Amino acid sequence: MEEKLEQLKQRYDELQELIADPDIHKDPKRYKELMQEHSHLSELVAAYDEYTETQQAVAETRELVEQEQDSDMKAMAREELENLEEKEQSLLNKLKIMLVPKDPLDGKDTIVEIRAGTGGDEASLFAANLYRMYSRFAEKNKWKIEVMDQSPTEVGGFKEIVFSVAGRNVYGNLKYESGVHRVQRVPTTESGGRIHTSAVTVAVLPEAEDTDIQLANEDLRIDVFRSSGPGGQSVNTTDSAVRITHIPTGTVVTCQDEKSQHKNKAKALRVLKARLYEAEELRKRQERDTARKSQIGSGDRSERIRTYNFPQNRITDHRINLTLYKLDHVLQGELDEAVEALKLTDREESLKAET
């Protein structure tokens, strides 16, 4: 393992030289790839440096324990050695997890689709809660959000909202959000104070680049119509809304958020490419994982992944049995604890599969 880490450290030094070369900036795509690799390796190299420093401290302290004659000093050195050995093992475990090959899609931008499920108006209101939660999480991470399409309801919620998220390692952080999110709370319209249970479905799609998916014109049927708002009323006097059907797969995408038909078509094509790209990646993953159970983040949208219980201020992630009594903070975009726990579990499972 240390040989592998030394190789990666050499690669990190090479990347620093490549990124410093002014000519690399002439190829934005190549520059972005190098920066993403550099960012990943910088975390690993920092952990490896800390591990080697701790190894050295363990060796020195062990020597001190063996040579020290004073009993009090010997006891203090032994206690320090135990702490250092615990730190060394912790760093070793961290490095093992970091060496698990990363999902090549992790650096992709994403398209997120939130849809109200069972629960009527209450589900649509919770869909709006989740959109605000992800928006604040994106803001904290300095990611950029762009609404692609939305179907608002008369009560201020969403039947559906589709948006893109662009930034560093977006898919790697959001991919675990795919699935059914269940909410338990007393609706504002409930006079008896009874708790209702509603559900919202979230889909997180890696955004496809032009080289990932090729669309033939003959495979597309494009229809235009007037966009509508809450309750179905028309909000435009021109046929600016766009519906695109991918004939070979039957995939249908609509977009009516912009007043320009041209802009709606461009957004709809981005969503369509993302859906087709995700379907292809899911097919490849299922082929790879036939011999073992698929990992967390496989995108199974029928799986109930999380429950948000408002009366108890509790959020529970059912995949990893994580319960946090800070729902109010999570809904303000403080998702880091849940996301990091999911990432760690995913890598640990991948590590077990590799061995």
WOTAQUI-V246809 format. One record per helix or strand of 2 or more residues. SS is the DSSP state (~ for helix, > for strand). FROM is the first residue (numbers start at 1). TO is the last residue. Records with the same first field share a line. If there is no record, write none. Layout:
SS: FROM-TO / FROM-TO
This chain:
~: 2-20 / 22-26 / 28-67 / 71-98 / 120-140 / 170-177 / 217-219 / 230-232 / 261-288 / 327-330 / 336-354
>: 110-116 / 144-152 / 158-166 / 179-185 / 196-206 / 220-225 / 241-246 / 251-255 / 304-309 / 314-317 / 322-324
